[in-house]
Amino acid sequence: MLKMSVNFAQKWLQVFTDILVSSASAVVFLFLDFLDVLFCVFFKLIDKLFEGKSSVCYCSIENEEEEKSDNNNENNVLSSTLYKRKNLFRGIGFRRNISNRRKLNENVRWSDCSCENCISWMNNIEAELKLHVVIKEPHPANLEDFKGKKAENIVFLHGFLSSSTFWTETIFPNLSEDAMQKYRLLAVDLLGFGKSPKPNNCLYTLKDHVGMIESSVIQPFELNSFHIVAHSMGCVVALALAAKHSHSVRSITLIAPPYVTSTKEDVSLTALNRLAARRLWPPLLFGSSFMSWYEHLGRCICYIICKNHRIWEGILKLLTWNRNLHFMAIDLTRHTHHSAWHTMHNVICGGAKFMDQYLETLRIAKVKINVIQGSRDQVVPIECSNNVKMKVSNAEVKIIDNADHTSVVIGRENELCNDLEKLRGSIC
């Protein structure tokens, strides 16, 4: 009887908490809707002052653009979430006048960091843009096999607001001696992140990301056979790349893939609402929703954090007794608002409408698919990994107990390396 009373009390406490969070969320996000309107006007005026022309944004709703983004065709590369994010004040016509969004400033914007590290990619702006790639070659003991193309290639793709260091600091140092004689490792800084180019005249679509990987990695290194390992957002890019090169990809390992299914027509909006729901709790979800729904408020955060990253890094070093900063803290600021905003919508959300197609292509090509996710992941719902299994029945799904979105890799490097090293034996 006492147990039933406790369960009843817990149930109603949960209901009350949900109502409280939902009510508070509605009020806070209504205020943020209005605040984003004000900053839309602010940035237009400031951009006009510093750059000679008003900024372009996605605050208006244009039927022509909506129709282009709605069709599930890879030529229609813009995500519908750029235009259809609900905002009460947009709906009543508070913001309407927008110029052609593709005519963007190609120079470093006043609100972006212009330190040597952040704009080093512009030193060779006249040459063809290439991604930053970190390569770890097989050990000399296997050099002859490597020249004979017997060594296998693994391409590593990082997640959102990250870089190649996510892999070079975790997986690269922990592979066994035997594995290092069999594999060539290539960790990529995706377009707009890390040390890779961050052009302002790019919309950071899936096509852009895949094209840059092809011209920077696949073609230069003549990868006729390779594996792919990807984390979070990188999984979407990985699936697009693997589907296009299904004859060359031997396996693909997806760690916390944001794969959202929907019976509704607009799966991109479903992905936005599922992965970045407008709620105050948990904090990670609020952070995702804030940066995903509010173009101009997000730009404010990037101005404060990214443009002034050297100041923040200096403060952190003082607080940590001048120790080296964790690579994730550094990676967090190595992007522009333009690159992060468009990648979020055109890859994570916009890519949702192509995921079924990519997985079907890989299923037909019999590419080995491995999925790994933490049971306590608050960024990507655990159902996303199960969705992959439902789509491709022979995909191997491994759920790691008590691991979250990052600790599924960081903190269990040796276990993950063991999983990756099993790939070669399972597919030869």
C-alpha positions as CSV (number, residue, x, y, z in Angstrom):
1,M,0.0,0.0,0.0
2,L,2.8,2.3,0.9
3,K,4.6,1.5,-2.4
4,M,1.5,2.4,-4.3
5,S,1.2,5.7,-2.5
6,V,4.8,6.6,-3.3
7,N,4.4,5.7,-7.0
8,F,1.2,7.8,-7.1
9,A,3.0,10.8,-5.5
10,Q,5.9,10.4,-7.9
11,K,3.6,10.3,-10.9
12,W,1.8,13.5,-9.9
13,L,5.1,15.2,-9.1
14,Q,6.3,14.4,-12.6
15,V,3.1,15.8,-14.1
16,F,3.3,19.0,-12.0
17,T,7.0,19.4,-13.0
18,D,6.2,18.9,-16.7
19,I,3.4,21.5,-16.5
20,L,5.7,23.9,-14.7
21,V,8.5,23.5,-17.2
22,S,6.1,23.8,-20.2
23,S,4.5,27.0,-18.8
24,A,7.9,28.6,-18.0
25,S,9.2,27.6,-21.4
26,A,6.2,29.2,-23.2
27,V,6.8,32.5,-21.4
28,V,10.6,32.5,-21.9
29,F,10.5,31.6,-25.6
30,L,7.8,34.2,-26.3
31,F,10.1,36.8,-24.8
32,L,13.0,35.4,-26.9
33,D,10.8,35.6,-30.0
34,F,10.4,39.3,-29.4
35,L,14.0,39.9,-28.5
36,D,15.2,38.2,-31.7
37,V,13.0,40.7,-33.6
38,L,14.7,43.6,-32.0
39,F,18.2,42.2,-32.7
40,C,17.2,41.6,-36.3
41,V,16.7,45.4,-36.6
42,F,19.9,46.1,-34.6
43,F,22.2,43.9,-36.8
44,K,20.8,45.5,-40.0
45,L,21.7,48.9,-38.7
46,I,25.1,47.9,-37.3
47,D,26.0,45.9,-40.5
48,K,25.0,48.9,-42.6
49,L,27.3,51.1,-40.5
50,F,30.4,48.8,-40.5
51,E,30.0,46.9,-43.8
52,G,28.1,49.5,-46.0
53,K,25.1,47.3,-46.4
54,S,22.4,45.7,-44.3
55,S,22.7,42.1,-43.3
56,V,20.7,39.4,-44.8
57,C,18.7,36.9,-42.8
58,Y,15.8,34.4,-42.8
59,C,13.2,36.5,-40.9
60,S,10.8,36.8,-43.8
61,I,8.7,34.1,-45.3
62,E,8.8,33.9,-49.0
63,N,6.7,31.3,-50.8
64,E,9.2,30.8,-53.5
65,E,11.9,29.8,-51.0
66,E,9.6,27.7,-49.0
67,E,8.6,25.7,-52.1
68,K,12.3,25.2,-53.0
69,S,13.1,23.9,-49.5
70,D,10.1,21.7,-49.2
71,N,10.9,19.3,-52.1
72,N,12.9,16.2,-51.1
73,N,15.3,16.7,-53.9
74,E,19.1,17.1,-53.2
75,N,19.2,20.0,-55.6
76,N,16.9,21.9,-53.2
77,V,19.6,22.2,-50.6
78,L,18.1,24.7,-48.2
79,S,16.3,23.4,-45.1
80,S,12.7,24.5,-44.6
81,T,13.6,25.1,-41.0
82,L,15.4,28.3,-42.1
83,Y,12.0,29.8,-43.1
84,K,9.4,27.9,-41.1
85,R,10.7,28.3,-37.5
86,K,7.7,29.5,-35.7
87,N,7.8,33.0,-34.3
88,L,4.7,34.8,-33.2
89,F,6.0,38.2,-34.3
90,R,7.1,36.9,-37.7
91,G,3.6,35.6,-38.2
92,I,2.0,39.0,-37.8
93,G,4.4,40.5,-40.4
94,F,6.8,42.2,-37.9
95,R,9.8,41.4,-40.2
96,R,9.4,41.3,-43.9
97,N,12.0,43.1,-46.0
98,I,14.9,40.8,-47.0
99,S,17.3,40.9,-49.9
100,N,18.8,38.0,-51.8
101,R,20.3,35.8,-49.1
102,R,22.9,34.4,-51.4
103,K,24.7,37.7,-51.9
104,L,26.7,37.5,-48.7
105,N,29.8,39.4,-47.6
106,E,32.9,37.3,-48.5
107,N,35.2,39.2,-46.1
108,V,35.6,38.7,-42.4
109,R,32.6,40.3,-40.7
110,W,32.9,42.8,-37.9
111,S,31.2,40.3,-35.6
112,D,33.6,37.4,-36.4
113,C,37.1,36.9,-34.9
114,S,39.9,38.1,-37.1
115,C,42.9,36.7,-35.2
116,E,45.6,34.9,-37.1
117,N,44.4,31.4,-36.0
118,C,40.8,32.0,-37.2
119,I,41.6,33.5,-40.6
120,S,44.7,31.5,-41.5
121,W,42.7,29.7,-44.2
122,M,42.4,33.0,-46.0
123,N,46.1,33.2,-46.7
124,N,45.7,31.1,-49.7
125,I,42.3,32.4,-50.7
126,E,43.2,32.5,-54.4
127,A,44.0,28.8,-54.4
128,E,41.3,26.2,-54.2
129,L,39.9,25.9,-50.7
130,K,40.8,22.7,-48.9
131,L,39.7,21.3,-45.6
132,H,42.2,20.9,-42.7
133,V,43.0,17.2,-42.5
134,V,45.2,15.4,-39.8
135,I,46.7,12.2,-41.1
136,K,48.4,9.4,-39.2
137,E,50.1,7.0,-41.5
138,P,50.7,3.3,-40.9
139,H,53.9,2.5,-39.0
140,P,57.0,1.8,-41.2
141,A,56.7,-1.9,-40.4
142,N,53.8,-2.0,-42.8
143,L,55.1,0.5,-45.3
144,E,55.3,-1.9,-48.2
145,D,51.8,-3.0,-47.7
146,F,50.7,0.6,-47.5
147,K,52.3,1.4,-50.9
148,G,50.5,-1.7,-52.2
149,K,47.2,-0.2,-51.1
150,K,46.8,-3.0,-48.5
151,A,46.6,-0.7,-45.5
152,E,43.0,0.4,-44.9
153,N,41.8,4.0,-44.6
154,I,39.5,5.4,-41.9
155,V,38.0,8.8,-42.3
156,F,36.9,10.5,-39.1
157,L,34.1,13.1,-39.1
158,H,33.4,15.2,-36.0
159,G,30.2,16.6,-34.6
160,F,28.7,20.1,-34.3
161,L,31.0,22.8,-32.8
162,S,33.9,20.4,-32.8
163,S,37.0,19.6,-34.9
164,S,39.4,16.9,-35.9
165,T,40.9,17.1,-32.4
166,F,37.9,15.2,-31.1
167,W,39.5,12.2,-32.7
168,T,43.2,13.0,-32.6
169,E,43.0,13.5,-28.8
170,T,41.0,10.3,-28.2
171,I,41.2,7.6,-30.8
172,F,44.6,8.3,-32.5
173,P,46.7,7.8,-29.4
174,N,44.9,4.7,-28.2
175,L,44.8,2.4,-31.1
176,S,46.9,-0.7,-30.7
177,E,50.3,-1.2,-32.3
178,D,48.8,-3.9,-34.6
179,A,46.0,-1.5,-35.7
180,M,48.5,1.2,-36.5
181,Q,50.2,-1.1,-38.9
182,K,46.9,-1.7,-40.7
183,Y,45.2,1.6,-40.9
184,R,45.8,5.1,-42.2
185,L,43.8,7.6,-40.2
186,L,42.4,10.8,-41.6
187,A,40.6,13.2,-39.3
188,V,38.8,16.1,-41.0
189,D,37.9,19.6,-39.9
190,L,34.5,20.0,-41.6
191,L,33.8,23.1,-43.6
192,G,33.2,26.1,-41.3
193,F,34.9,24.5,-38.2
194,G,38.3,24.1,-36.6
195,K,41.1,25.2,-39.0
196,S,39.1,24.6,-42.2
197,P,37.8,27.5,-44.4
198,K,34.8,29.4,-43.2
199,P,33.6,31.4,-46.2
200,N,30.7,33.7,-45.9
201,N,29.5,33.1,-49.4
202,C,28.6,29.5,-48.6
203,L,25.3,28.1,-47.3
204,Y,27.0,25.0,-45.8
205,T,24.6,22.5,-47.3
206,L,25.2,18.7,-47.3
207,K,26.3,19.1,-50.9
208,D,28.9,21.6,-49.8
209,H,30.3,19.5,-47.0
210,V,30.5,16.3,-49.1
211,G,32.0,18.2,-52.0
212,M,34.8,19.6,-49.8
213,I,35.5,16.2,-48.3
214,E,35.8,14.7,-51.8
215,S,38.2,17.5,-53.0
216,S,40.2,17.6,-49.8
217,V,40.4,13.9,-48.9
218,I,38.8,11.3,-51.3
219,Q,40.5,12.6,-54.5
220,P,43.9,13.8,-53.2
221,F,44.6,10.6,-51.2
222,E,43.0,8.3,-53.9
223,L,40.7,6.6,-51.4
224,N,39.2,3.8,-53.4
225,S,38.4,1.9,-50.3
226,F,37.8,3.3,-46.8
227,H,35.8,3.1,-43.6
228,I,34.0,6.1,-42.0
229,V,33.7,6.9,-38.3
230,A,31.5,9.8,-37.4
231,H,30.0,11.4,-34.3
232,S,26.7,13.3,-33.9
233,M,26.2,15.8,-36.8
234,G,29.1,14.2,-38.6
235,C,26.9,11.1,-39.0
236,V,24.6,13.0,-41.4
237,V,27.6,14.1,-43.5
238,A,29.0,10.5,-43.3
239,L,25.8,9.0,-44.6
240,A,25.6,11.4,-47.5
241,L,29.3,10.7,-48.3
242,A,28.9,6.9,-47.9
243,A,25.8,6.8,-50.1
244,K,27.6,8.7,-52.9
245,H,30.6,6.4,-52.6
246,S,28.8,3.2,-51.6
247,H,31.1,1.2,-53.9
248,S,34.2,2.3,-52.0
249,V,32.9,2.4,-48.4
250,R,33.6,-0.8,-46.5
251,S,31.9,0.1,-43.2
252,I,30.4,3.1,-41.5
253,T,30.3,3.6,-37.7
254,L,27.8,6.1,-36.5
255,I,28.2,7.4,-32.9
256,A,25.0,9.1,-31.6
257,P,23.4,9.7,-35.1
258,P,20.6,12.3,-35.2
259,Y,18.3,10.2,-37.3
260,V,14.7,11.3,-36.9
261,T,11.9,9.6,-38.7
262,S,8.5,11.2,-39.4
263,T,5.3,10.3,-41.1
264,K,4.7,14.1,-41.7
265,E,5.6,15.7,-44.9
266,D,8.2,18.1,-43.5
267,V,10.7,15.8,-41.7
268,S,13.1,18.7,-41.3
269,L,10.8,20.6,-39.0
270,T,10.2,17.3,-37.1
271,A,14.0,17.0,-36.6
272,L,14.2,20.6,-35.4
273,N,11.4,20.1,-32.9
274,R,12.8,16.7,-31.8
275,L,16.4,17.6,-31.5
276,A,16.0,21.2,-30.3
277,A,12.6,21.4,-28.7
278,R,11.7,24.8,-27.2
279,R,12.1,23.9,-23.6
280,L,14.1,25.2,-20.6
281,W,15.0,21.8,-19.2
282,P,17.3,20.0,-19.5
283,P,20.0,22.8,-19.9
284,L,21.6,21.1,-23.0
285,L,18.3,21.1,-24.7
286,F,17.7,24.7,-23.9
287,G,21.1,25.6,-25.3
288,S,20.4,23.7,-28.5
289,S,17.0,25.3,-29.0
290,F,18.3,28.8,-28.3
291,M,21.0,28.5,-30.9
292,S,18.8,26.7,-33.4
293,W,15.6,28.9,-33.3
294,Y,17.1,32.4,-32.9
295,E,19.3,33.6,-35.8
296,H,20.1,37.0,-34.3
297,L,20.4,36.0,-30.6
298,G,22.7,33.2,-31.7
299,R,24.8,35.8,-33.5
300,C,25.0,37.8,-30.3
301,I,26.3,34.7,-28.4
302,C,28.9,34.0,-31.2
303,Y,30.0,37.7,-31.0
304,I,30.5,37.5,-27.2
305,I,32.1,34.0,-27.1
306,C,33.8,33.3,-30.5
307,K,35.0,36.8,-31.4
308,N,36.5,37.2,-28.0
309,H,37.7,33.6,-27.5
310,R,41.3,34.7,-26.7
311,I,40.0,36.6,-23.7
312,W,37.9,33.7,-22.5
313,E,40.8,31.3,-23.0
314,G,43.1,33.6,-21.0
315,I,40.6,33.7,-18.2
316,L,40.2,29.9,-18.2
317,K,44.0,29.4,-18.1
318,L,44.2,31.7,-15.1
319,L,41.4,29.9,-13.3
320,T,43.1,26.5,-14.1
321,W,46.6,27.7,-13.1
322,N,47.7,28.2,-16.7
323,R,47.2,24.6,-17.7
324,N,46.5,23.6,-21.2
325,L,42.8,24.0,-22.0
326,H,40.7,21.0,-22.9
327,F,40.4,20.6,-26.6
328,M,36.6,20.7,-26.5
329,A,36.7,24.2,-24.9
330,I,38.9,25.4,-27.7
331,D,36.9,23.8,-30.5
332,L,33.7,25.4,-29.1
333,T,34.7,28.8,-30.5
334,R,36.3,27.8,-33.8
335,H,33.5,28.7,-36.1
336,T,31.5,31.7,-37.3
337,H,27.9,32.3,-36.7
338,H,27.2,32.0,-40.4
339,S,28.9,28.6,-40.7
340,A,27.3,27.1,-37.5
341,W,23.8,28.5,-38.2
342,H,23.6,27.1,-41.8
343,T,25.3,23.8,-40.9
344,M,22.8,23.3,-38.1
345,H,19.8,23.9,-40.4
346,N,21.0,22.6,-43.7
347,V,22.8,19.5,-42.4
348,I,21.2,18.4,-39.2
349,C,17.6,19.4,-40.0
350,G,17.7,19.6,-43.8
351,G,19.6,16.4,-44.0
352,A,16.8,14.5,-42.2
353,K,14.8,14.3,-45.5
354,F,17.6,12.4,-47.2
355,M,18.5,10.0,-44.4
356,D,16.1,7.2,-45.4
357,Q,17.4,7.4,-49.0
358,Y,21.0,7.2,-47.8
359,L,20.4,4.3,-45.5
360,E,18.5,2.4,-48.3
361,T,21.4,2.9,-50.7
362,L,23.9,1.5,-48.1
363,R,21.6,-1.4,-47.3
364,I,21.4,-2.3,-51.0
365,A,25.2,-2.0,-51.3
366,K,25.6,-4.2,-48.3
367,V,27.8,-1.7,-46.5
368,K,28.4,-2.7,-42.9
369,I,26.7,-0.2,-40.5
370,N,27.6,0.0,-36.8
371,V,25.7,2.3,-34.4
372,I,27.0,3.3,-30.9
373,Q,25.1,5.6,-28.5
374,G,25.1,6.3,-24.8
375,S,22.0,5.4,-22.8
376,R,22.0,8.9,-21.1
377,D,22.4,11.0,-24.2
378,Q,20.4,14.2,-23.7
379,V,21.4,15.7,-27.1
380,V,20.4,13.0,-29.5
381,P,17.4,10.8,-28.3
382,I,18.3,7.2,-28.0
383,E,15.5,6.3,-30.3
384,C,17.5,7.7,-33.2
385,S,19.9,4.7,-33.0
386,N,16.9,2.4,-32.8
387,N,15.5,4.1,-35.9
388,V,18.6,3.1,-37.9
389,K,18.1,-0.6,-36.8
390,M,14.5,-0.4,-38.0
391,K,15.5,0.9,-41.4
392,V,18.5,-1.4,-41.8
393,S,17.8,-4.6,-40.0
394,N,21.4,-6.0,-40.2
395,A,22.8,-2.8,-38.7
396,E,24.6,-3.5,-35.4
397,V,23.4,-1.2,-32.6
398,K,25.4,-1.0,-29.3
399,I,24.0,1.1,-26.4
400,I,26.6,2.1,-23.8
401,D,25.2,2.2,-20.2
402,N,25.6,5.5,-18.3
403,A,27.3,7.2,-21.2
404,D,26.1,10.6,-22.6
405,H,26.7,12.4,-25.9
406,T,30.4,13.0,-25.4
407,S,31.3,10.4,-22.8
408,V,30.3,7.7,-25.3
409,V,33.8,8.5,-26.7
410,I,35.7,10.6,-24.2
411,G,36.5,8.4,-21.1
412,R,36.0,5.1,-23.0
413,E,38.7,5.6,-25.7
414,N,40.1,2.1,-25.3
415,E,36.8,0.4,-25.5
416,L,35.9,2.4,-28.6
417,C,39.3,1.6,-30.2
418,N,38.6,-2.1,-29.6
419,D,35.3,-1.8,-31.4
420,L,36.9,-0.1,-34.3
421,E,39.7,-2.6,-34.6
422,K,37.2,-5.4,-34.9
423,L,35.9,-3.9,-38.1
424,R,38.8,-5.2,-40.3
425,G,38.4,-8.8,-39.2
426,S,34.6,-8.7,-39.5
427,I,34.5,-7.5,-43.1
428,C,37.5,-9.2,-44.7
